[in-house]
Amino acid sequence: MKAVPQLVQHIRDEMGKVVVGQTEIRDQCIIALLCRGHVLLEGVPGIAKTLIVKTLSRLMRLSFQRVQCTSDLMPADIVGTNILNLATSAFQLHQGPVFTDLLLVDEVNRMPPRTQAALLECMEEHQVTIDGRGYLLSPIFTVFATQNPVEFEGTYPLPEAQLDRFLLKLQVQYPGVEDEVRLLANVQNGFESRELDKIDLRPIDAGLLEQAQQELKSVTVEEALFSYIVQIARRTRDDDYRRRRVGDRGRRGGRAAEDSRVARRGERGRGGRVAARDLEGRDRLAREPDARPRQRRQG
């Protein structure tokens, strides 16, 4: 494989000009795009969640839209609606922010359930239904949703069935001491996150993302790895783990053969973690001889 490591290294180098630290989160976001999956970013405000997604869209040459969720957000506010054109006396579609490549949904748990349901159709079917008519979305359409884990007043927590639509749930932590010192130094030197246009960011070559996604589909995965992932999924279905069990979507998301081809041991399906070292261009995935699911502790 050539396109995958080339794309990954380019994004890592360029994003380092904007985002300090958060290396693992950045790699996981790249994986999500390569896998055509959605991401739920959970963390307190001000730790670069939005900045990572905005920078990623610029580097990938993808269109970008952002929705700030509130308790009165309606489905039409995100998918669009038909508006009467007085000049033609005909209804005309006013597209919502979901008609994009990368959609950032800030504080998704403040969105009311009715609007959450409308977003779920977009995530799962890559289409929207407006007045009984379906409209296709971008084939690259990817949702990056954020939520604040410390403030729950006036929120609508996502049900387990809705969380299943996300390939990855990432816990974004505070940066380390050295990274925070570097952040302050960057601000003193004139860095402004709202002015990305002034930063010398080099986007990837046109068509490289599509080429990388096609390369992933050609990776050979040994059948033993399928069995290993199924074992992990079945372990989560024990009675003691009922609240976080992995269903059919989770097993498909974790099996690596269908969607990502980059998951290795430790993959837990949608909501799990993917080994970032498998972004380096491996063209064959196999279960290591000593790799087996850990036994659950008793008591």
N, C-alpha and C positions, 0 to 999 in steps of 0.2 A: 504493500500500500504506500502511495506517495502523497495523495491529496490530504488524507487525514492528519498525519504528523505535520505536514506543511501548514495546514489551516490552524491547527492547535497551537503550534509554536508562534505563528504570526499573531494570533489573538492574545496569547499570553504576553508577548513582548509589548504590543501596542496598548493593551489594557493596563499594563504596569505604569504607563505614563499618567494614568488618571486615578486608578484605584490602588490604594496602599493596603497591602496585606490581603486577607480574605482569599488566599490562593485556592483552597479547596472549593469554596463556593463558586469561584469563577470557573474552575474546571467542571464542576457539576452542571453549571448552566450551559457550558459548551456541549456537554454530553446530551443534555435535554434537547438541544436544537438538532444535533446529529441523529437523535433517536426519534425526532418528531413527537416529543412528549411535553407535557405541561409541568410547571414547577410551582410549588407553594413555598414561599420564603417567610420564615417566622423569626422575628427579632424585634428588638426595641427600635424606636426611631433614631435616625442619624448614624447608621452604621453601613451606609453605601448600598443598600438594597436597590433603590431606584437608580442610582448612578451606574451600577453594574449592568443593569438591563439597557439603559439608554446608550451606554458606551458600546455594548455588544451589538445593538441594532446598527449603529454607525459603522462599526468595523465589518459587519456582515453584509452591508449594503441592503438592509431590510427597512421597510417602512415601519413606523412606530407610532402608537397611540397610547394615551394614558387616561385612566378613569379613576377619579377620586371618589370612593364610595361613601354614601351617606344613607341614613335610614329612610329617606324619601325617594331614593333612586328608583326609577321605573324601568321596566324592560325596554321600552321604546328609547330610553336614554342611551342604551348601549348597543341595541341591534338596529335602531332606526325606525322610521315610520313613513307612511305615505302622506304627502302634503298636496293639497289642491293648488295647482298652478293656474292662477287667474288668467294668465295670457292665453293658455291653451284650453282652459276648462277641463283639464284632465289631471288625475292624480299622478304625482311623481315621487319616486322613492328618494327619501333623504337618508343616506347611509349613516349608520352609527359607527362608533369607534372600533367595532369588531371587524370592520372591513379593512384590515391591515395585516401585516406579517407578524409583528410582535406587539402584543397587547399587555400593558402593565395595569393590573387591577390593584390599586392601593387600598389596603384595609378591607379586604374582601368580606370579612365577617361583619362589617357594618352594612352590607348590602342586604335588603330584605329578602326573604325566601323566594318570593315570586320572581325577583330579578336574578337571584342565584340560579333558579331553574332555567331561565332563558339563556344564561351564560353557559350552562352545562350542555345544552344542545349544540352550541357553537364548538365547545371543546371536544365533544364526542363525535359529532357528525360532520364537522367542518362546514356547516351550513346554518342559515337562520330561516325561520318561517315568519313572514309578515303578511297579515291579512290572508292567510291560507296559501300563500305562495312561497316556495322555497328559493333561496338565493345561496349560491355556493360562495364559500370564503376562499382566501388564499390557500394554496396547498401547503404553504409553510406556516400557516397560522399557528401561533404558539402563545399560550397564556402564562405570564409570570404574575402570580398573585402574592400579595404580602398581607400579613396580619401581625398585630401587636399582641404578644403573649401576656402582657402585664395589666392591660386595661380592658375590662369586659363589660363595662356599663354601656348600655345602648347597642349591644352587638347581637348578632345572630350566628352562633357557632355553626360551622359546616358539619352536617351529619356525616356519619361514616361512609354512607353510600356515595356522597358527593366528593369526599376526600379521595375516593377510589379513582376519580378521573385524573388525578395528578400522578405523573410518573415518579416525581421526586418531591419529598418534603425536606427542606433544608433548614437547619437551625443555624441562624447567623449570629455569631458571637461577637463580643467586643474585640477590637484589635488589641494586639499585644502592646507592651510598653514601648518597645522600639518603634513600632508602627505609629503609635499615637504621637511620639516625638517627631517622627518624620512628617506626619500630617500637619503639625503646627509649623514646622519649617517650611512646608510647601505653601501654606497660607501666607506666611511672612514674605515668601518669594513671589507672591502675586497669583497663586493658583486660585481659580474660581470655577467651581463645579458647574455653575449655570452657564458658563461660556465655553462649551466644548468646541465651538467653531474656531476658537483662537488657539486650540491645541493641535499640534501637528500629528494627526492620527491618519494612518495609512490603511484604508479599507483593503479587504482581501480582493484578489482578482475575481472578475465576474465569472460566475459559473463554478467557482471552486467549492462552494457549499454543496451544491447539487452533486458534484463529482465525488465529494467525500461521503455523502449519504449513500450514493450508489456503491462505493467501495465497501462500506460496512455490510451491505447485503451479500457480498461475495465471501465474507469470512466463513471459514469452516468451523463448525462447532461439533465436537464429539458427542455422540448420543449419551454417554455416561454423564455429561454435564446436565442434560435435560432431567435425568433421574435425580441428580443431586438437588437441583432447584425445586423439583416437585417435593422432595423430602422436606426441604426447608419450609415450603408453603404448608404442607400437611402438619408439621409440628405446631404451627401457629393456630391450628383449628382445635387443639385440645380445649377442654372445658375451662381450664384455668386461664386461657389466653383468648377467650371468646371476644373480648372487646377489641382485639387487634389482629384478628385472624385474616389470612390472605385468601381471597376468593379467586375466581377464574381470571378476572382481569389482572390481578396481582401476579398470578402464576405466568400469564402470558407476558406481562411486562418484565418479569424477572428471568424469563428463560433465555433471553439474549439472542435466540436464533431468528425470531421473527422481526423484532423492531430494531434493537440497538446493535447487536453483535459485539458489544464492547463490555458486557458484564462478565465478571469473573467470580471467584469464590467470595462470599460475603454478600452477594446480590440478594435482595429481598423483594424484588418486584416493585410495583408502584408504591412509593413511600420509602423505598430502601435506598442504600448507598451503592454507587458504582465506583469501582476502582479506577482512579484517575490515571494510573500508570498504563492502563490498557488503551490510552489515547496515543500511544507512541508508535503505532503502526503494526501491531500484531495481526497476522492473517490466519491464525488458527487458535482456537480456544479449547483447552482440555482440562479435565479435572485432575488435580494433583493427587498422587497416590495416597497421601495422608489426609486429604480434605474430606471431612465428614461433619455433619451437623453436630453441634455440641449437645450433650445430654442436659435436659432441664434439671436444675437443682431441686431436690426434694425438700419439702417444708418451707 
